[in-house]
Amino acid sequence: MLRGVATGVTAGAIAGCAGRGSDDGNGTAGDGTGGTDGNGTDDGGGGEGQPVSGGELVYSQQVSPIEFDPIVVNDIYSQQVCSQVFEPLYAYDERTDPVPHLASEEPTVERDGTRYVVELRDGPRFQNGDPVTAEDVRYSLLAPVEEETANAPDVEMIDAIEVVDDRTVQIDLQYGYGPFYTLALTRNVVPKSVREEDKYAFNLEDPFGSGPFEFVDWKEGNYVDLEKWDDYWGDTLPHLNRLRFEPVAESTTRVVSLETGQSDVADGITPQTWETVQSADNMSLQSEPGISYYYIAFNCNEGPTADPQVREAIDYAVSMDQAVSNFIEPAGERNYAPVPLPVADSWDFPTDEWADIGHDRDVDRAAELLSEAGVPEDYNFRIIVPPDDLREQIGISVSNGLNEAGYDAEVRRYDWGTFLDTYDTGDEDDYNMYALGWLGGPDPDSYVYNLFHDGQIGATNGTYYENDDLMADIIEARRASDIDERRELYESIIPTVLEDRVHLPSYSLRVSIGVRDYVEDFVAHPRSQYNPRALSDYNNVWLDQ
């Protein structure tokens, strides 16, 4: 686990949203590999019968996908579709270690970690029959920066890529970057010539890659249909003939659709539906610790929350421990730091010390600090949340605390499009606080850089927090290749942002997926972006009906 965590970071996403980087709604990533989850729940895979081919698996998502071009896709649910159609140089194994996929072997690393040489397998083809070439790899890695997409931070350290021959690329970095292997080299490869011919059509009408499933049809808000690619270049074809993704926003409705057989697998089992799935006779629950981080963030640009004393007062106004206990458990766990719990554990961070930085609830002290800071008694704090019940409840907990301290506070729940257009403006009229989450990779950089560095303001950071020394440390930690040096930097960076109350950390969710009992060899992946993993080196889903 330490190898997977310490050496790499993967692309992140704002939880449950579309567009500029998002997390995953109510679902998350964890580090499990299937099997029994430690809570007595079966993983729904590995039946005693012989695998049979055919049939359609209906996967109930929490949010509708919105686009399908890996160069620009940055939301969880679009990525779930893309992971069936497109493939990377290095795919994740059942945990988070990259293994060769389109690549023939692990990369050759030279020049003190600033040069990577990758050789492609002989055989991978795109679904139009064209071979996957080194030029396609070069294009796929450079396009996010050249087109200024939200994925640019994943590859912005690349200086140049040389196509040595049709099957070999040489990637030179501007600086040594420890997480490069699992950040950039796990990105999906697209066919350059086809995408360049019509980027709009490639994204929304006819996306295709080298994966085992082909894109067939899409009606936004209703379904995405994929079919098995019969000429898939890999050694094994999927057992399933078809995959259908259906968005079902309401958690209870997702579970009802699972119980009645309208869907075969349901993502994002919430605290309210946890026991229903766990105790049902016709389904099982997969649950593992999640590689995710959820939080309340402050507008440090305008309004009262630009004052650190006001942010500290709001910390006093709410018991985050109680809020997580009431609304998140058992589907998630209290988190006191801006990195997921498995990442903090693997990096041996002093989380017990960091937990002491936050305050216990003291409404009188909150009122005193707000008054001393000069916040007008008639001021109305505005907390915005995305369309997610869990984050809305956390926002309401904060607003209730402010009400008890004698101040008005409102929680505004927006659809994802409106939320994304609002949370990073830095405008006091738009928000004082926002509730979000980030599902990144198994490395602190994926969270610290994207959520706190001022270079990400307007993309994945809506705090507008200023601290020049800290920004320099974040970049230093991002570029250092020595694990001990990076750990020391993060053990300075993270307490600083906690003490300044840039965020109020809240919780990490668990991977929580309901699986019907006839779905065999289904193994939930630690990162929600890659579920449902219908075909991999370690599983091949089939229906025993």
Stockholm file with secondary structure:
# STOCKHOLM 1.0

chainA/1-545         MLRGVATGVTAGAIAGCAGRGSDDGNGTAGDGTGGTDGNGTDDGGGGEGQPVSGGELVYSQQVSPIEFDPIVVNDIYSQQVCSQVFEPLYAYDERTDPVPHLASEEPTVERDGTRYVVELRDGPRFQNGDPVTAEDVRYSLLAPVEEETANAPDVEMIDAIEVVDDRTVQIDLQYGYGPFYTLALTRNVVPKSVREEDKYAFNLEDPFGSGPFEFVDWKEGNYVDLEKWDDYWGDTLPHLNRLRFEPVAESTTRVVSLETGQSDVADGITPQTWETVQSADNMSLQSEPGISYYYIAFNCNEGPTADPQVREAIDYAVSMDQAVSNFIEPAGERNYAPVPLPVADSWDFPTDEWADIGHDRDVDRAAELLSEAGVPEDYNFRIIVPPDDLREQIGISVSNGLNEAGYDAEVRRYDWGTFLDTYDTGDEDDYNMYALGWLGGPDPDSYVYNLFHDGQIGATNGTYYENDDLMADIIEARRASDIDERRELYESIIPTVLEDRVHLPSYSLRVSIGVRDYVEDFVAHPRSQYNPRALSDYNNVWLDQ
#=GR chainA/1-545 SS CHHHHHTCCCCCEEBTCCSSSCBCTTCCCBCCCSSCCSSSCCCSCCCSSCCCCCCEEEEEESSCCCCCCTTTCCSHHHHHHHHHHCEESEEECSSSCEEESSBSSCCEEETTTTEEEEEBCSCCBCTTSCBCCHHHHHHHHHHHHHTTCTTHHHHTTEEEEEEEETTEEEEEESSCCTTHHHHTTTSEECCHHHHHHCHHHHHHTCCCCSSSEEEEEEETTTEEEEEECTTCSSSSCCSCSEEEEEECCSHHHHHHHHHTTSCSEEECCCTTTHHHHHHCSSEEEEEEEBSCEEEEEECCSSSGGGSHHHHHHHHHHCCHHHHHHHHTTTSEEECCSSSCHHHHHHTTCCHHHHHTTSCCCCHHHHHHHHHHTTCCTTCEEEEEECSCHHHHHHHHHHHHHHHHTTCEEEEEECCHHHHHHHTTSCCTTTCSEEEEEEECCSSTHHHHHHHHCGGGBTTTBCSCCCCHHHHHHHHHHHHCCCHHHHHHHHHHHHHHHHHTTSEEEEEEEEEEEEEETTEESCCCCSSGGGCSCCBCSSCBCEECC
#=GC SS_cons         CHHHHHTCCCCCEEBTCCSSSCBCTTCCCBCCCSSCCSSSCCCSCCCSSCCCCCCEEEEEESSCCCCCCTTTCCSHHHHHHHHHHCEESEEECSSSCEEESSBSSCCEEETTTTEEEEEBCSCCBCTTSCBCCHHHHHHHHHHHHHTTCTTHHHHTTEEEEEEEETTEEEEEESSCCTTHHHHTTTSEECCHHHHHHCHHHHHHTCCCCSSSEEEEEEETTTEEEEEECTTCSSSSCCSCSEEEEEECCSHHHHHHHHHTTSCSEEECCCTTTHHHHHHCSSEEEEEEEBSCEEEEEECCSSSGGGSHHHHHHHHHHCCHHHHHHHHTTTSEEECCSSSCHHHHHHTTCCHHHHHTTSCCCCHHHHHHHHHHTTCCTTCEEEEEECSCHHHHHHHHHHHHHHHHTTCEEEEEECCHHHHHHHTTSCCTTTCSEEEEEEECCSSTHHHHHHHHCGGGBTTTBCSCCCCHHHHHHHHHHHHCCCHHHHHHHHHHHHHHHHHTTSEEEEEEEEEEEEEETTEESCCCCSSGGGCSCCBCSSCBCEECC
//
